[in-house]
């Protein structure tokens, strides 16, 4: 495996890259403001910050520049080479570059009067408050927006994002960020640098919003953290829980079919199995309901995918996961087991086996025509799918829902952005 540090740049190289490429791409469609504001938006990885970004930009009439470090990784001068590496190596190799580009963008916004929307995971309260104080000392109002999302939902979506070409989120980082968000909000309430705090959810609805009064105090006292924690505790609605279980099955099948179930991913897959038991009770109270019966039927098969992974697309499949059984004693015994299942359980098992077989055929390139190498989209396509530059909303646009296929592109660095709505 390539040493990620071999992709690190000197400070001079970083500054040159920012001056030549990144600065224009980030700021070219925005104007300095007479009263620029800093908005710090955060939540654990895959909490759903895209919709919150849209809402914040609309609230500020397009006068804040959205900034996220993941987008800026694409500007690394050797990013084309990194496309041949695995996702974890690519992320580590570009971390130094991405962090520097964010730092330089923050400094440029601060010294040139741009409003800024800075997206993060709120895993370090001191860093978040330090940024707030830096802008407050320059006379900038600072707002904090926190996402309140159940951990089961974000944990599964982080893995789905990885399968869609996004970065790998280590379980430890997911857990750390989830635990630190309330602490960051509590610190923001105590910091004089922060003048407004909003707690929102994945739909973009404001659950809590409070602004300091002229006396510098919060009217009614502090109250953001209890709202955040209460929202996190709310169970998913039955249809949301059923959709979660469906996505869980799909994600595990894809991980297995791609050979991504390994020592690195197994801890989070085991956590998801625990999550699935919690979410199943949200989908239906009755253990005999169709959704619960379906979940119970496929649970042993999913466990097999995690604990007996397919290291490669050509590996043999465990007997219980074969759609067609061999005429062996073991095959006949498995056939008798299947014949003893209820029609609903048998249907659920068969559907999972068929999905795994189809996914493996696709990744082997034998699902009909030979599988072509994936095409890398151009810069315009990249911008249309980016979580922060995709269709920058206008001040008059109504609430927007990010497209279902939005994902981080893996492509060469985009050209400067043009034609975004303000």
N, C-alpha and C positions, 0 to 999 in steps of 0.2 A: 504494500500500500504506500502511496506517495506521502512523504512527510508534509503535512499541511503548512508548516512554518516556511517551507520553500516558496510559498506564494505570498509571504508577507512583503510589504513595501517599506521603503524608507519614508521618513516624514516629508522629505522633499518630493518624492514620487507621489505620495498621497496628496500633497497640496497641489501639485501640478495636475493631477487627475481631476481634482475638484474644480480647479480653475478652468480647465479645458473642456470638461464634459458635464460634470454633475451639477454645478451651480446653475447653468442655463436650463438644464432639464428640470430641475426642481422649481426654479423661481420665474421662468421666462413668461408665464401667463398671468403673473400677479403683479400688483403695484404696491409700493410701500404705503402704509396707512398713517394717518395723523394720530390715531389712538390704537396702535396694534395690541392684540391680545395674545396670550399664550394659553392654549388648551392642552392639558395633559390627559390623554385618554388611555385607560388601561383595564386589563382583565387578564386572567390566566390564558395561556395559549389556546387558540381555537374557541375563545369565548364568544366570538361573533362581533368583532370590532368594525367590520365593514359597514353594517347598517348604522352603527353609532357614528361612524365617520361621516356618512351622508347627512345624518340629522344635524351634527355639529356644524358642518360646512353650510348647510341651509340656514341654520340659526344665525350664523355670522355673515350671511349674505355673500358667501363666496370670498370673504376677505381673510381667510386663514389658509395657509399653505399646508396641506396634509403631508406628513413626512413619516416614513417607516423604513427601518434599516434593511429589511429583506429586499425591497425593490432595488436598493442601491448596490446590492451584491453584483447585479448584472453588469455594472460598469467596471468591474475588475478587469484590468488589461489582459489577463490570461484566463478569462472566464470560459472561452471556447475550449481550452485544454481541460478545464475542470469538469466539463460535461461528460468526460469519459470516466470520472471518478464516481464513487457511491455518494449518496446524499449526505451522509455524516461527514465524510472527508471534505466535500464541497462546502458544507456549512462552516466547518472549523477553519478551512483555508481562507475563507472570505470574511471571517469574523473581524479580524483586525481592520480590513479595508472598510467594511460596512460601518463599524463603530466610528472610524475616523471621518467617514463621509457624513454621518449623522452629526458628529461634533462640529464639523466645519459648517454644516447647514444651519445648525443652531446659532453659531457665532455670526454667520452672515445675516440671519434673520434679526438677531438682537441688535447688531450694529447698523442695519440698514432699514429698520422700521417695518419689517414684514410681520404680519400676524402669522402665527404658527400653530398647527395642530400636530402634536407629537404623540405618536402611538407607542405603547409599551406594554409590559406585562405586570408592572407594579410589584416586582419581586424584591425591590430594594427601597424601602421607605426613605432612607437617608439620601439616596441619589435623586429620587423624585422631588423631595423637598428642596434639595440643593439646587436643582434646575429652576424650581419655582422661585426661590430666593434670588437667584441670579437675574431673572427677568424682573422681579418686583423691585430690586434695587435700581433698575433702569427706568422705573416708573411704569412698568407694564402691568395691567391687571392679569391675574392668573386664575384660570378655572381648572377644576379637576372633574373628570367624568369617569365613573367606574361602572363596569359591566357586572351585573349580578346574574350568574348562570350556574346551574348545577354542575358539579364536577363530572358526573357520569356523561353528560352531554358533551362537554368540551373534551373529555378524554377520548371519546369515540371519534369526534370530529377531527381531532388532531391526527389520529391515525388515518382517517379518510383523506385528509389534506395531504399527508405523506404519499399515499397511493396516487393522488392526483398530481404528483410532481412537486409537492411542497417539501419543506424541510422536515427532518426528523426531530421530534420533541422528546428528549429523554424523560422517562417517568419522574425522575427526581426533580427536574425543572418544572414539570407540570404541577407536581405536588407542592413544591416550594412557592411557586407563583400563586397558586390557589390559597395557600395559607397566609401569604403576605399581603394580599389585596386588602383585607380588613385593616391590617396594621398601617398600611399606606394611607388609607382613607382617614383613620384616626389621627395619624400624624398631620395630614392636610388640614383637618379641623383645628388642630392646635397651632398651626403655622400662620402668622399674620400675613405671610406672602400670598396665601390663597384667599380669594375674595368670593368664590362661588364653588359649590360642590353639587354635582348631579349624580344620581344613581339611576341607571337605565337597565333595560333588559334586552334580550335579543331582538325583540320586535321594534325597538327604538322608542318605546314608551318611557317617559320620565316617571320613575317611581318616587323620586325624592329630588327636590331642587331647593337650595337655600343660598341666599346671598347675604354677605355681611352688611349690617346697617352702618349708618354714618358714625356710630360709636365704635365700630370695629368688632362688634359682637354678632353672633349668630342669633337672629330672632328665635326665641323659644329654646335656645341652647343647641348643643350638638345632637344630631340624630341620624346621620347618614349610615353609620355602621349597623345599627339594628335593622334598618330597612334592607341593607345589602344582605345581611345574614338571613332575614326572614324570607326574602325572595329565593335565596339559594335552597332553603328548606322546602319550598313548595314542591309538591310532587308534580311530575309531568301529567298532563291530561291523558286520558286513556288512548286517544288516537296518536298522541305524540309518543307515548311509551311503546305502542305497537310499531310505529315507524322506526323507533330506536332499535327495537329487537330485529326488525327486518334489515336495517343497515348493519347491525352487529354481525349478522350471519353473512352478509355480503362482504364485509371487510375481512372477516376471518377466512373466507373462501379465497378472496383475492390475495391475501398475504400468503396463504399456502401455495396457491397456484404459481405465484411469482418467486417462490423460494425465499420469501422474506421472513418466514417464521424461524427464528434462531435465538441464540442466547441473548442477543441485544433486545429483541422484541418480545421475548416470552414473558418477562415481568409485566409489561403493560397488557399483554393478552390475558394473563391470569387475572389482573385487576379488572379487566373488562368482563371476564366470566363472573366475578363477584358482583360487578355492577348489574349484569344481566338479571341476576336473581332479584335484586332490588327493583329494577325497572319492570320486571314481569308482574310484580304485585301491583304496580301502578296501572298496568295495562288492563288488569281484570282482578277483582277480588276473589272470584270463584276459581279454584284450582282446576275445575273441570271445564272451564270455558274454552272455546276453540283456540284463542290466542295463547293461553297457558298450556294447553295440551300440545300445541305445536312447538312451543318452546321446550317443554320437557322431552319431546320426542327427539329433537335434534341435539340436545345438550351433550349426550355422550359422544356423538359424532364430532361436534365442535371441539370437545376436549381432546379427542384423538388428533385433530389437526394441530392443536397447540403442543401436545406432549410427544407426538410422533410425527414431527414435521417432514415435509417433502423438501429435501435440500435442493433439488433441481426439478425442472419441469418434466424430466424423463424418469424420475424415481417411481418405483412401484407404489401403488395405493393400498393402504390397509384394506382387508377384506370387507369390513363393514361399510366402506366408502365406495365400493365398486358397484356401478349400476347393474352390470351383468356378472353373475357369479360363475366361477369355474366348476366343472363337474368333479369335484374332489370331496372327500369326507368333510373337510372344513367348509367348503362351499355349500354342501347340502345342509349342514347344521345351521349355517347362517340363513339359508333359505327358509328353514323351518321357523327360525326366530322371527323373520320378517312376516311369515304367514300368520303368526300369532298376534301381530299388532292390530290395533283398531284401524279402521280405514283412514281416519284422520292422521294418526301417527305414521302409518305407512306412507301416506301421501307426503307428509312433511319430510320424512327421511328421503324418499325418492327425489323430491324436489331439490334437496341439498346435494344429493349425489350427482344429479344431472347438472346442477350449477357448477360444481367442482370440475366435472368432466369437461364442460364447455369452456370454463376458464383455462384449464390446462391445455386444451386444444388450441385456444387462442394464443397462449403464450408459447406454444410449440410451433405456431405458424402452420397448423394442419387443419384449420377449421374451414377448408375449402381452398381458396386461393392462397398461395404462399404469403406469409406475413411480411409486409414491407417495413423498412426502417421508418420510425416516426419522423415526420417532417418538422423542422423547427419553424415556428411562425415568424412573420416579420415584425418589425417594431410596432406598427400600428395595431396588429393583432394582439401584441403583448400589452399595449396600453389599454386596449378594450377589455382585457381580462384581469388587469391588476386590481388588487383590493383597494388601492387608494387613488389611482389615476383613472380608473375605469369610469367614463362618463361623469366627470366632475360636475356636480349638479349646479344649476343656476339658482339664483336667490329666489326665484318665483316658482320653481318646480315643487310639486308636492312630494310626499314621502315616496321613496323608491326602494325596491327590494333588489339587492344584488342578484345577478343571474345565477341560476343553480350551478352552472359549470364554471363559475369564477375560480381561478386557481393561479398560483404563481407560475409564470412561464419560465421555461429553461431555454434561453436563447441568448444571442449576442446582445451587447448593450444597446438599448434603444437610442434612436435619434432624439434631438430636443423635442419636447412636447409642443404641439400646436393645436389651437382651436378648442381648448377646454373652456367650459362655461365658467364664468366667475360668479 
